[in-house]
């Protein structure tokens, strides 16, 4: 059974959106700093808060930064994403945190921050298999370029075909 993950306010209007169908692989790519991770984070957060089983492997930066980004998006205050903003606005910072504390706790359970581990294509596939066994309906690895070595085509091949094998082995549904 195929079903799109329903994202409020984000209708699936194109073939590119079909990557949100189960058993599909999607890649978002572009230059650094264009907001790919912010977009993916927002989609993951919204789906997780709607009750979908989401898992994100964030291979750059620590969990705190990803949660600050989530807090900024959930609160509608972009300044919150910058640690120095909290020092300059301590009262507002406490209020925003108190208002979104439960949301952040829920979202923190969906994010694995991989800055302390040496990730390889094989370790990512093992992590993905664990998430599929746990029934996750959306699995994100960001950015996968962290594990792309000088043998970029071989590593990419391992990741793509390894992922396809896992999706066939653990259909979600």
C-alpha positions as CSV (number, residue, x, y, z in Angstrom):
1,X,0.0,0.0,0.0
2,X,1.5,3.3,-1.0
3,X,0.5,6.5,0.8
4,X,2.0,10.0,0.9
5,X,3.0,11.3,4.3
6,X,0.5,14.2,4.8
7,X,2.2,17.5,5.4
8,X,-0.1,20.3,6.4
9,X,0.1,23.2,4.0
10,X,2.5,21.3,1.7
11,X,0.5,19.5,-1.1
12,X,2.3,17.0,-3.2
13,X,2.0,18.6,-6.6
14,X,4.9,17.2,-8.6
15,X,6.9,14.0,-9.3
16,X,9.6,15.4,-7.0
17,X,7.2,15.3,-4.1
18,X,6.7,11.6,-4.7
19,X,9.8,11.0,-2.7
20,X,7.6,11.2,0.3
21,X,5.8,8.0,-0.8
22,X,6.9,4.9,1.1
23,X,9.7,2.9,-0.3
24,X,11.0,5.9,-2.2
25,X,14.4,7.6,-1.9
26,X,14.7,11.4,-2.3
27,X,17.8,13.6,-2.6
28,X,17.8,17.3,-2.0
29,X,21.0,18.9,-3.2
30,X,22.5,22.3,-3.8
31,X,25.2,24.6,-2.5
32,X,25.9,25.0,1.1
33,X,23.8,27.6,3.0
34,X,20.8,27.5,0.7
35,X,18.5,26.1,3.5
36,X,18.2,22.5,2.5
37,X,18.6,21.3,6.1
38,X,16.2,23.9,7.4
39,X,13.5,22.7,4.9
40,X,14.1,19.0,5.7
41,X,14.2,19.8,9.5
42,X,10.9,21.6,9.3
43,X,9.2,18.8,7.3
44,X,10.5,16.2,9.8
45,X,9.4,18.3,12.8
46,X,5.9,18.9,11.5
47,X,5.5,15.2,10.6
48,X,6.8,14.1,14.0
49,X,4.5,16.5,15.8
50,X,1.6,15.1,13.8
51,X,2.4,11.7,15.2
52,X,4.4,10.1,12.3
53,X,7.5,8.0,13.1
54,X,10.4,10.1,12.0
55,X,14.1,9.5,12.4
56,X,16.8,12.1,11.4
57,X,20.5,11.4,11.4
58,X,22.2,14.8,11.5
59,X,25.8,14.3,10.5
60,X,26.9,17.9,11.0
61,X,26.6,20.0,14.2
62,X,25.4,19.0,17.6
63,X,21.9,18.3,18.7
64,X,21.6,21.7,20.5
65,X,21.9,23.5,17.2
66,X,19.3,21.4,15.5
67,X,16.9,21.9,18.4
68,X,17.5,25.7,18.3
69,X,16.6,25.6,14.6
70,X,13.4,23.7,15.5
71,X,12.6,26.1,18.3
72,X,13.1,29.1,15.9
73,X,10.7,27.5,13.4
74,X,8.1,26.4,15.9
75,X,8.1,29.8,17.7
76,X,8.3,31.9,14.4
77,X,11.3,33.8,15.7
78,X,14.4,33.3,13.5
79,X,16.7,34.9,16.1
80,X,16.2,32.0,18.4
81,X,18.4,29.8,16.2
82,X,21.4,31.9,17.2
83,X,22.9,31.1,20.6
84,X,23.9,34.7,21.1
85,X,20.2,35.8,20.8
86,X,19.5,34.0,24.0
87,X,22.1,36.0,25.9
88,X,20.7,39.3,24.5
89,X,17.1,38.4,25.2
90,X,17.1,36.2,28.4
91,X,13.5,36.9,29.4
92,X,12.0,36.3,26.0
93,X,14.3,33.2,25.6
94,X,12.9,31.7,28.8
95,X,9.4,32.4,27.8
96,X,9.8,30.8,24.3
97,X,11.6,27.8,25.8
98,X,8.9,27.3,28.4
99,X,6.2,27.5,25.8
100,X,7.9,24.9,23.5
101,X,9.6,22.7,26.1
102,X,7.4,19.7,25.5
103,X,7.7,20.1,21.7
104,X,11.5,20.2,21.9
105,X,11.5,17.1,24.1
106,X,9.4,15.2,21.6
107,X,11.5,16.4,18.6
108,X,14.8,15.6,20.4
109,X,13.7,11.9,20.4
110,X,13.6,12.0,16.6
111,X,17.1,13.4,16.0
112,X,20.4,11.6,16.2
113,X,23.3,14.0,16.0
114,X,26.3,12.2,14.5
115,X,29.1,14.7,15.1
116,X,30.9,12.4,17.6
117,X,30.9,9.3,15.4
118,X,32.8,8.3,12.4
119,X,30.0,7.5,10.0
120,X,30.5,5.4,6.9
121,X,28.0,4.2,4.3
122,X,27.8,0.9,6.1
123,X,27.1,2.5,9.5
124,X,24.4,4.6,8.0
125,X,22.8,1.6,6.4
126,X,22.9,-0.2,9.8
127,X,21.3,2.8,11.5
128,X,18.6,3.0,8.8
129,X,17.9,-0.7,9.2
130,X,17.4,-0.2,12.9
131,X,15.0,2.7,12.2
132,X,13.0,0.6,9.7
133,X,12.8,-2.3,12.2
134,X,11.4,0.3,14.7
135,X,8.7,1.2,12.1
136,X,9.9,4.6,11.1
137,X,8.0,6.1,8.2
138,X,10.5,8.8,7.3
139,X,14.2,8.5,7.6
140,X,16.5,11.4,6.9
141,X,20.3,11.5,6.6
142,X,21.7,15.0,6.4
143,X,24.1,15.7,4.9
144,X,25.1,12.4,3.2
145,X,28.0,14.2,1.6
146,X,29.9,13.8,5.0
147,X,30.6,10.2,4.1
148,X,31.3,10.6,0.4
149,X,35.0,9.8,0.0
150,X,37.3,10.1,-3.0
151,X,35.4,7.0,-4.3
152,X,32.2,9.1,-4.4
153,X,30.5,6.9,-7.0
154,X,31.2,3.7,-5.1
155,X,30.0,5.2,-1.8
156,X,26.9,6.6,-3.4
157,X,26.1,3.3,-5.1
158,X,26.4,1.5,-1.7
159,X,24.1,4.0,0.0
160,X,21.5,4.0,-2.8
161,X,21.3,0.3,-3.4
162,X,21.7,-0.6,0.2
163,X,18.8,1.7,1.0
164,X,16.7,0.1,-1.8
165,X,17.5,-3.3,-0.4
166,X,16.4,-2.2,3.1
167,X,13.2,-0.7,1.8
168,X,12.3,-3.9,0.0
169,X,13.1,-5.9,3.1
170,X,11.2,-3.7,5.6
171,X,8.2,-2.3,3.7
172,X,6.3,0.3,5.7
173,X,2.7,0.6,5.5
